[in-house]
Amino acid sequence: MKQQDAYKLIAAFMILIMIIVPVAYVITSPRSDTESQTSAQQSQQDKYNPEFWTVDQPFYSIADALNITPYGAVTADFVDINGMTPQMKQAVLQYSGDMGSLINDLDNRIYKSNTTKMYFATLPSIQQGVPNFLLLSTMYPDRNNFEYIVIPNTNNILKRQDTGAINIMGNPVIYAPQEETASQVLEIMYGLNKTNTSLDLYNGLLNKVEPAQYQTISSNVTFAKQFYIGVRAINGSYERTTAYMDVNSSTLEKINGLKTNSTKNGFELYNLTTSGNYTYVRIVSTDISRVFNEEIY
C-alpha cells in the first residue's frame, strides 16, 4: 500500500502526542506552591479512583467513536488491539507508521496501563493556531495514575498536571487538549438534544463496510473526497476494505488494473463495487503483508 496519503491519517497524532504533549509538560512543570499541593493530593490517591470513572459509552468500531466525536473530524483512526491476531498486531505496528511508539507512549507514560482499544481524531481548531484532537481509549487494568486537579464546578473532569490536557475517565477514557472539546463529547453522550457528530460526515461512506480491528478514515487525501481503510481477520485470512467517495478517474483506472492481476499477486478475492458516488474495494489474502501493502491509489 502506498504510504504517503494513508499515513497522513496518523501523522497528526504523532505530532500531537510526541511533540506537543512533551512541550505542554515543560510549560506546566515549573510549579512551586501548586506543584507541592498537587503532590500532596496525589500521595493520598490510589492509582484507581472509582468515583471518577463515570463515562459509559463503549465503542467497538470507528463508527461508534465518530458518533461521540464533535462534528468536523478531518481524520480518524481506530485500533482494537485485543481483537487482533498476533500476526495482525505485528503488521499494524509495522505498516501503520509509528503506531508502536504511540501505543508504548499511552501504556508507559500517559496511563501506565495496557491499551486495549484506541481512537484518535483530528478536529478543527477551537482557538486559532491551537491544535485540537480527541483521543478515546480503553485499558486494562483501569488506572488514573497521573497527577491532576478536578476542574472547579465539575465532579469528574480532570486537568492533568503533566500535559495540561483534559481527562474524563470511564469507558472510554476521554483525553483532549481543551476542556471545551471534552465537554462537547459529554454533551453528545448525555445531552437532551440531538447533536450533530462526525459520523454525520462519514456515514455515507461507512454504511456499507464491516467493523474491523484496524480502521482509518480521512477527508484529507488527494485522490478522493473521502477515503477509508479497514482491515480485519476473517476465516483464517485477512480482509482489507478500501472505500472512496468521489474517487478520481486515474485512481479508479489503476484499481481496475490491480484487480486484473490480483490472482497472480496472491489474492483470494479482489472485488470492486460502486454505489452512487462511492467505490468499495475488498481484497482477501492469507498473507497479512500483502493485504497491507497492496496499493490504494
FENTA-V668725 format. One record per residue. N is the residue number from 1. RES is the residue in three letters. PHI is phi in degrees with one decimal (999 if undefined). OMEGA is omega in whole degrees, 0 to 359 (NA if undefined). NEAR is the number of other ideal C-beta (glycine too) atoms within 10 Angstrom. Layout:
BEGIN
N_RES_PHI_OMEGA_NEAR + N_RES_PHI_OMEGA_NEAR
END
This chain:
BEGIN
1_MET_999_175_18 + 2_LYS_-59.6_194_12 + 3_GLN_-102.4_194_12 + 4_GLN_-54.1_182_9 + 5_ASP_-80.3_182_17 + 6_ALA_-61.8_183_21 + 7_TYR_-80.7_171_16 + 8_LYS_-58.6_187_19 + 9_LEU_-66.1_176_25 + 10_ILE_-115.4_182_23 + 11_ALA_-61.3_180_14 + 12_ALA_-63.6_178_20 + 13_PHE_-61.5_179_22 + 14_MET_-62.5_181_17 + 15_ILE_-61.4_185_14 + 16_LEU_-70.1_184_19 + 17_ILE_-77.9_187_23 + 18_MET_-88.4_182_13 + 19_ILE_-118.4_186_11 + 20_ILE_-66.1_181_18 + 21_VAL_-61.8_175_20 + 22_PRO_-61.6_177_14 + 23_VAL_-62.3_178_11 + 24_ALA_-61.2_178_17 + 25_TYR_-63.7_179_15 + 26_VAL_-62.8_182_8 + 27_ILE_-68.2_187_10 + 28_THR_-89.2_188_17 + 29_SER_-73.9_183_12 + 30_PRO_-73.7_181_7 + 31_ARG_-119.7_178_12 + 32_SER_-115.8_182_7 + 33_ASP_-63.5_182_7 + 34_THR_-60.6_182_11 + 35_GLU_-64.4_181_14 + 36_SER_-65.4_178_10 + 37_GLN_-65.7_181_12 + 38_THR_-65.2_180_15 + 39_SER_-63.5_178_12 + 40_ALA_-64.0_179_9 + 41_GLN_-62.8_183_14 + 42_GLN_-64.2_182_13 + 43_SER_-63.9_180_7 + 44_GLN_-94.4_184_6 + 45_GLN_-99.0_167_14 + 46_ASP_-82.6_177_9 + 47_LYS_-73.6_178_12 + 48_TYR_-133.6_179_14 + 49_ASN_-112.5_187_16 + 50_PRO_-59.5_180_10 + 51_GLU_-62.1_182_8 + 52_PHE_-89.9_187_20 + 53_TRP_-88.4_189_16 + 54_THR_-111.0_182_15 + 55_VAL_-71.5_179_20 + 56_ASP_-140.7_180_10 + 57_GLN_-144.3_185_18 + 58_PRO_-56.8_176_11 + 59_PHE_-127.5_185_21 + 60_TYR_-123.8_182_12 + 61_SER_-158.7_178_20 + 62_ILE_-65.9_178_29 + 63_ALA_-65.7_177_20 + 64_ASP_-58.0_183_18 + 65_ALA_-70.6_177_27 + 66_LEU_-61.5_182_25 + 67_ASN_-74.4_172_17 + 68_ILE_-119.4_179_23 + 69_THR_-102.4_177_26 + 70_PRO_-52.6_183_24 + 71_TYR_-58.7_172_16 + 72_GLY_115.0_181_16 + 73_ALA_-56.6_179_24 + 74_VAL_-89.3_174_19 + 75_THR_-137.7_176_22 + 76_ALA_-154.5_180_30 + 77_ASP_-133.8_180_25 + 78_PHE_-134.2_176_26 + 79_VAL_-135.4_173_28 + 80_ASP_-102.2_187_23 + 81_ILE_-66.1_182_20 + 82_ASN_-66.8_182_13 + 83_GLY_-85.9_184_17 + 84_MET_-93.0_167_19 + 85_THR_-71.3_177_13 + 86_PRO_-56.3_180_7 + 87_GLN_-65.5_181_14 + 88_MET_-69.4_178_21 + 89_LYS_-59.7_179_21 + 90_GLN_-61.5_180_14 + 91_ALA_-66.8_178_21 + 92_VAL_-61.1_180_21 + 93_LEU_-65.7_183_19 + 94_GLN_-81.9_190_13 + 95_TYR_-105.5_183_19 + 96_SER_-113.1_178_23 + 97_GLY_68.7_183_20 + 98_ASP_-99.0_182_17 + 99_MET_-60.0_179_21 + 100_GLY_-60.2_179_14 + 101_SER_-66.4_180_13 + 102_LEU_-65.1_180_24 + 103_ILE_-63.7_178_19 + 104_ASN_-61.1_180_13 + 105_ASP_-66.2_177_18 + 106_LEU_-63.7_184_21 + 107_ASP_-66.7_192_14 + 108_ASN_-100.7_183_10 + 109_ARG_-125.4_186_15 + 110_ILE_-72.7_184_24 + 111_TYR_-121.9_182_21 + 112_LYS_56.5_177_14 + 113_SER_-146.8_182_21 + 114_ASN_-105.3_180_15 + 115_THR_-68.3_178_21 + 116_THR_-108.0_173_15 + 117_LYS_-140.1_181_22 + 118_MET_-145.7_177_22 + 119_TYR_-139.8_179_24 + 120_PHE_-135.1_178_26 + 121_ALA_-129.7_171_27 + 122_THR_-90.0_185_25 + 123_LEU_-125.7_175_24 + 124_PRO_-60.0_181_10 + 125_SER_-65.4_173_13 + 126_ILE_-81.9_175_15 + 127_GLN_-112.5_184_10 + 128_GLN_-56.5_178_5 + 129_GLY_81.1_180_5 + 130_VAL_-103.9_180_10 + 131_PRO_-59.7_180_16 + 132_ASN_-131.5_180_20 + 133_PHE_-154.8_175_25 + 134_LEU_-133.4_176_24 + 135_LEU_-118.3_175_22 + 136_LEU_-114.0_179_24 + 137_SER_-157.0_170_23 + 138_THR_-123.9_184_21 + 139_MET_-146.9_172_20 + 140_TYR_-144.2_355_10 + 141_PRO_-76.8_177_9 + 142_ASP_-66.8_179_18 + 143_ARG_-147.3_164_17 + 144_ASN_-121.3_188_22 + 145_ASN_-90.9_179_16 + 146_PHE_-154.3_178_18 + 147_GLU_-81.5_184_16 + 148_TYR_-156.4_165_22 + 149_ILE_-125.0_177_14 + 150_VAL_-85.5_180_13 + 151_ILE_-59.3_180_16 + 152_PRO_-54.4_179_7 + 153_ASN_66.9_172_6 + 154_THR_-128.1_179_14 + 155_ASN_-102.3_190_9 + 156_ASN_-145.2_179_17 + 157_ILE_-93.7_186_22 + 158_LEU_-106.5_172_22 + 159_LYS_-102.7_183_18 + 160_ARG_-72.1_179_20 + 161_GLN_-89.0_179_20 + 162_ASP_-87.8_184_16 + 163_THR_-112.3_184_23 + 164_GLY_80.5_181_17 + 165_ALA_-82.6_180_25 + 166_ILE_-101.0_172_22 + 167_ASN_-122.6_168_22 + 168_ILE_-126.5_191_24 + 169_MET_-88.8_177_24 + 170_GLY_148.2_178_17 + 171_ASN_-119.6_6_17 + 172_PRO_-90.8_169_25 + 173_VAL_-76.6_180_24 + 174_ILE_-100.2_177_25 + 175_TYR_-133.4_182_25 + 176_ALA_-149.1_182_23 + 177_PRO_-74.3_185_25 + 178_GLN_-133.0_180_19 + 179_GLU_-61.9_182_16 + 180_GLU_-61.4_179_13 + 181_THR_-63.5_179_21 + 182_ALA_-62.1_180_23 + 183_SER_-66.0_177_18 + 184_GLN_-63.6_178_22 + 185_VAL_-63.7_178_23 + 186_LEU_-62.8_179_18 + 187_GLU_-64.6_176_13 + 188_ILE_-62.3_184_19 + 189_MET_-69.0_194_16 + 190_TYR_-123.7_180_11 + 191_GLY_-67.8_181_10 + 192_LEU_-77.0_181_5 + 193_ASN_-100.7_177_5 + 194_LYS_-66.0_181_7 + 195_THR_-119.2_175_14 + 196_ASN_-63.5_180_11 + 197_THR_-125.9_179_21 + 198_SER_-69.2_175_25 + 199_LEU_-63.3_177_20 + 200_ASP_-60.1_179_13 + 201_LEU_-71.9_191_20 + 202_TYR_-114.9_186_23 + 203_ASN_-61.0_179_13 + 204_GLY_-60.4_180_15 + 205_LEU_-75.1_188_22 + 206_LEU_-89.7_190_22 + 207_ASN_-72.5_177_11 + 208_LYS_-115.3_179_12 + 209_VAL_-115.5_179_21 + 210_GLU_-87.6_172_13 + 211_PRO_-56.6_183_16 + 212_ALA_-144.6_182_24 + 213_GLN_-69.8_177_22 + 214_TYR_-128.0_180_27 + 215_GLN_-141.9_177_27 + 216_THR_-148.2_184_23 + 217_ILE_-144.0_183_27 + 218_SER_-156.2_168_22 + 219_SER_-112.7_184_17 + 220_ASN_-126.1_175_14 + 221_VAL_-122.5_186_20 + 222_THR_-91.1_190_11 + 223_PHE_-104.8_179_17 + 224_ALA_-161.5_177_25 + 225_LYS_-73.2_174_13 + 226_GLN_-139.1_184_21 + 227_PHE_-145.5_183_27 + 228_TYR_-140.1_168_24 + 229_ILE_-129.3_172_22 + 230_GLY_-136.5_178_23 + 231_VAL_-126.1_179_25 + 232_ARG_-143.9_174_21 + 233_ALA_-83.3_182_17 + 234_ILE_-151.5_174_11 + 235_ASN_52.6_178_8 + 236_GLY_81.7_177_7 + 237_SER_-120.3_178_16 + 238_TYR_-126.3_183_26 + 239_GLU_-115.8_174_19 + 240_ARG_-119.0_174_23 + 241_THR_-111.0_170_20 + 242_THR_-113.2_182_25 + 243_ALA_-132.4_184_25 + 244_TYR_-132.6_169_25 + 245_MET_-106.2_181_17 + 246_ASP_55.1_178_12 + 247_VAL_-65.3_180_23 + 248_ASN_-77.5_190_14 + 249_SER_-65.5_182_7 + 250_SER_-67.6_177_10 + 251_THR_-66.8_179_19 + 252_LEU_-62.1_178_18 + 253_GLU_-63.5_180_9 + 254_LYS_-66.7_179_15 + 255_ILE_-60.5_178_20 + 256_ASN_-62.1_177_11 + 257_GLY_-66.6_178_11 + 258_LEU_-64.7_178_17 + 259_LYS_-62.2_181_16 + 260_THR_-59.9_183_11 + 261_ASN_-99.2_190_10 + 262_SER_-66.7_183_19 + 263_THR_-64.5_180_11 + 264_LYS_-69.6_177_7 + 265_ASN_-89.2_171_14 + 266_GLY_93.7_180_12 + 267_PHE_-102.9_177_22 + 268_GLU_-74.0_182_13 + 269_LEU_-145.1_174_12 + 270_TYR_-144.7_189_19 + 271_ASN_-115.0_179_13 + 272_LEU_-121.9_178_16 + 273_THR_-133.3_176_11 + 274_THR_-127.6_176_11 + 275_SER_-145.0_185_11 + 276_GLY_63.7_180_8 + 277_ASN_-95.4_178_14 + 278_TYR_-109.0_178_20 + 279_THR_-123.7_182_20 + 280_TYR_-124.1_178_17 + 281_VAL_-125.0_181_21 + 282_ARG_-119.7_179_17 + 283_ILE_-124.3_182_23 + 284_VAL_-136.4_175_19 + 285_SER_-156.0_173_21 + 286_THR_-77.2_182_14 + 287_ASP_-95.4_184_15 + 288_ILE_-62.1_180_22 + 289_SER_-67.2_176_14 + 290_ARG_-63.5_181_17 + 291_VAL_-62.6_181_23 + 292_PHE_-74.1_188_21 + 293_ASN_-92.2_177_14 + 294_GLU_-61.4_186_20 + 295_GLU_-63.2_181_12 + 296_ILE_-110.2_180_22 + 297_TYR_-158.3_NA_21
END
